[in-house]
Amino acid sequence: NIIPYENLNNINIAVECFNKHIENNSKIGIIIDCDCDGLCSSAIIYKYICDIVPFADIQYFIHKGKQHGLSYDIEIPDDIQLLIIPDAGSNDSEQCKALKEKGIDIIILDHHICDKKNPYAIVVNNQLSDNYSNKDFCGAGITYKFCKALDEENWTEYADKYLDLVALGNIADCMDIRSYETKYYINEGLKNIN
């Protein structure tokens, strides 16, 4: 029931970009979305980065209200070199363009339907991936798949530590559990509550 992460468009490009910034000790920013799935997605990527680089230079940004993605309530400092946006951002092409012009690389790990292409960010989104048949998978699930791709590329095994957050994100975002993959990850995550 598990769909290979390779079926997600742009995931290998995102892995390459992420690894480049880890090797260069870049300052990394994470935008934390305001709902449970956003919190779970952000926690997964934050903890994963801390697993591979315990003293990584990470700054996170929290919305003041119920905004999502690159809304105007968040200002990204110029010293951020890699910005990760879990569970949002696919539609934020104008904001991504402004950040890209400052030299900031952007990885979006999202599951929302997207109205237009975003050429200024590396967008990993199951809704935009024809070969990824599970459209009922939350942002925490896409973030987890990204971490699995990083595990395989870097010969590590950290991603599965966060299956409980994948389960919580899918449950909280009311993902359709008729999807075998989504149901599988909920079952595995509930067995692995940390």
N, C-alpha and C positions, 0 to 999 in steps of 0.2 A: 504493500500500500504506500510505501515511501517513494516519492518522486525525486529523482536525482537533482541535486542543487544545480548541476550543469544546465538544466532545462530553463533556468532563470536567465533572461537576457542580461548581459553586461556583468554577470557575477565575477567572471575571471578578470575583467578589467578592474573591477572594484577591489579584488584581492591584490592585484599588482600595485594599484595606487596606494592602498592601505599599507602594504609591506614596505613600499618605498618610504613612506612617512615614518614608519616605525624604525627603519634602519637609519634614517636621518635625525632621529629624536625630535621630530616636529612637534609643535604645540598643536594639540587636538582639541576641537570644540565639539560638544554634543548638545543638540537642542532636545530638551525633554518636553514631549507633548503632554497635554494636561489630563488625559484620561488614563485608565488603568493599563490599557494596551501600550500607550505611550510610555508610561512609567516602567512597565515590564521590559519593553524593547530597549529603552535607555539603560536600564540596570544590566541587561544582558551584555550590551556592547561595552559599557563602562567596566564591569567586572572582568569581562574577557580581556580587555586591554590591560587591566591590572594584573591578570594572570600571566600575560606574556612579557610585560614590562612593568614591574611593581612600582617603579618611581616615574612613570610616564607623566608628562606635562599635559594634564587634561583640565579643561575648563568647561563647565556645563551651564546652560542657559535655560531658565524656567520661565514660562509665560506668566504674566500677571493675572490672567483670567482664563477664559476657555478658548483662547486662540490656538491655532495649529500651525506647525511648520515655520516658515520664515515670515511670520507676521511682523508688523512694524513696531511691536512692543519690545522686540529684542534687537539689540545692536551688537553685531559681531565685531570684536576688536581686530585691528589690522594685523596683529601679530599671530593670529590663528592661521595655521598653514593647511590644516585638514579639518573640514567641518563634516560631521556625520549627522544625518537627520533620519532617525528611525521613526517609523509609523507616520510619516507625513512628508510633504515637500515635493511630491511629483509634479504638482501644478504650479510651483513657485519659480517659473523660469525667469521672470523679470528680476526678482531678488537674487537668484543664482547668477544671473548675468553680471550684476553689480559686484558681487563677491568675487566672481571669476576674474573680472577686470582688475581686482586688487591682488590677484595671484593666489587666491584661496581655492584649493581643490575641494570638491563637494561629493560625498557619497550619500545617496538617498536609498534607504531600505524601507520600502513602503508596500502597502497592499490596497491603496485606494484607487478608484477609477480616475484616470487622467484624461483631461480634455485636449491637451496639446503636448507636443514633444518638448523636452527640456534639453537642449544641446549644451547647456552650461554645467551640467552635473552628470555624474555616473548614476543612473537610475536603475535600481534593482527592484522590480515590482512584478508580482505574479499576474496582475491584471494586464500588463503590457507584454507578457511572455506567452506567445502562442503555444509553445511546447510544454508549458507548465499548466496542467489541466486543473489543478486545485485552485479555484478562485475564491474559496471559502477558508482562507488562511490569513491570520492576522499579522500585524506588524512584528510582533514578537516572534512569530514563526519565520518570517522572512529574515529577520535579524539573526535568528538561530541558524538558518540555512547558510547565511553569510559566514558565521563563525565556524560552521562545519567545513565550508570551503577553505577557510583559513587553516583549520586543523589539518586538513589533508595536504595543503600546500606546504605547511611548515612542520609537519610531522609532530603535531601536538594532539592532545586529547582533553580539551577544556570545555567545549561547547555543551556536552551532555550534562554538565553540572547544573545547567540552567533550564532543564526541561520543565521544572516546576513553574518557572516564569512563562514558558511557552504555553503551558496548560492554562494558567491564570489569564494570560492575554487573550487566548481564544475564547475562554468562557466569558470573560468580562465584555468582550466585543461582540458577543452573541453570534459567533461564527456557526455556520450550519454544520452540525456534526454528522450529517448524512455523507459528508466527504470522508472517505475511509482514512485518508492521511490525517486530517484534522482530528478525527476521533482517536486515531492511534496515538498522536502526540499528547492529547489530553490524558489518555489512559496512562501513558508512560510518565508524564509529568506528575500526575497525582500519586504515583508509586514512589516518586523521588523528591518529596517535599523537603527542601533545605531551609 
